[in-house]
Each structure stands twice: as C-alpha cells, then as structure tokens.
C-alpha cells in the first residue's frame, strides 16, 4: 500500500478516532484490542443474517420437542436404560421421561449439519465479507494491524460458536421443561444423578460442542482469506463440511476417519456417562487443537502476505 494511499488529504483534519488508531502506544494497549474485539462481536451479532441463523438453530429443539410430544402423546414411554447406540436415538428415547434430555437430543441433531453450517457461514464471511464490501482496506488503514485483525476475527467466530451452541441448549431446555417432566437424570451408563448435576452435565456438553467447532472455524477462516467474495468463501466452507461428512461415512476410508475434524464430534455423549469417559473427548480436543494450529497459521501466512486492494 503506497504512502499516497494512507496519507491524509491536504486541507483535511484527522478525526480523534483516526489519530488514536495511528497512535502506536494506543495500538499496543490491550484495552484497544479488547475494544476492537467487542466492536467486532457486536457487529456480528447485530447482523440480520446472524439473527436468522440463530433463529433456525433455536427452532430445531422446538420442532423436535413438539414431534416427540405428538408421537408419544406426552407419556413416559421412552426407553428405561442407557443404550449405547447412537447418541441421538439414545437421548430421544429418554426425552419423554425427562425433558432435560431434549438438550442432548437437540445438540445431537444440530451438530452434524445445522451448527457447523451456521459456523461455516460466519467464518467464511469473516475476512472475505469485509473485502467484498470494501471495508477490509479501511480496517487495515485504521490501522488495526493484520495479525491483530485476524485474531479478532477468529475470536469473534469462536464467540459465535459458543452463542450458537448455547442458543440450541437454552431453547431445548425451555421446551423440554415445558412439554415434559423433569427430575433425576438416568445416564447412558444406567446410573441416576440429580437434576442439578444433570444441568451441569448439560452445560458441560454445550461447552464441549462449542469446542468441537473450533477446528472447523479455523478452516473457514483460512478459506475466507483466499478470496475476496464473501458468498464464495461461505459456499466453499460449507462445501468442505459436506465433503468431510461424506468421507467420514464411507467405511472403506476408515483409515483417514480419525483425522477428519468431524470424526469425534459425537463424543460429547460421553459426558452423560457415569463416570465420564474422557478417551474420545480428549482425542476430539487434540484434533481440534491441531486444526486450529494448522489453519490459523495458514490463514495468518496468507493474510499477512495478501495484497489488499478492496
């Protein structure tokens, strides 16, 4: 970027905000970075697209709860034990006995597709959306600094991962308590825990699901640095999600399954065992950490060397 592009025009007076942004001491102030992050998260959450995504996610537990209520007539005809089958069916079988299980069922239903697709839209648009709207160059002229801006963008995507997961969990908890009885929780292992401990397990499960999306969020951020089209980046990120999900379902490719970011997503079901089974959970965290390290580094290498023209 030439000095002519960044120098103020003759006869103009820089605003206080612009002067503060160019002040090196201010840019080194951690509070300035926190302010930039707060502004980014606020802007992201105020977008109509974000409201639409969160609305769809909140509607999924409502539809599941209503469907189960109609199918069972509100009776307690769910399974009595803790089957070791798929997480979704195991949780759905318990919803009529305890509405808290709707939280686990809703997370199991949204995690394979709805939650990561929402994250893919936000992550894919993080940098490419700014470029396509012409604001990326302004942000760098401010200057926020490329590394700082990229970190803030990724942190805002992580914030969306947490918010989206909590929206699903909160909606499911409200609908479950409204349509079904609540009380002691029967774990997948067949033991019983108090309702309070069940709530803690539900919150922990939501946190595990949010962490499970961090690797995919890093991948989406990297894709977002490769193009100046927000729509193209979102489509490519969602396309990668679908491709990986297909690969993970092909038995002949079992050798590569443990390296796919979605392979251990459903390990959150182990939180509802007594005691908690940590093996697959730890593998999931390690895999997500690897994806975060690799694709955040790739995004940084691409973004810091990229010629910003828009």
Buried (B, 14 or more C-beta within 10 A) or exposed (E): EEEEEEEEEEEEEEEEEBEBBBEEEEBEEEEBBEEBBEEBBEEBBEEEBBEEBBEBBBEBBBEBBEEBBEEBEEEEEBBEEBBEEEBBEBBBBBBBBBBBBBBBBBBBBBBBBBBBBBBBBBBBBBBBBBBBEEEBBEBBBBBBBBEBBBBBBBBBBBBBBBBBBBBBBBBBBBBBBEBBEBEBBBBBBEEEBEEEBBBEBBBBBBBBBBBBBBBBBBBBBBBBBBBBBBBBBBBBBBEBBEEBBEBBEEEEEEEEBEEBBBBBBBBBBBBBBBEEBEEBBEBBBEBBBBBBEBBBEBBBEBBEEBEBEE
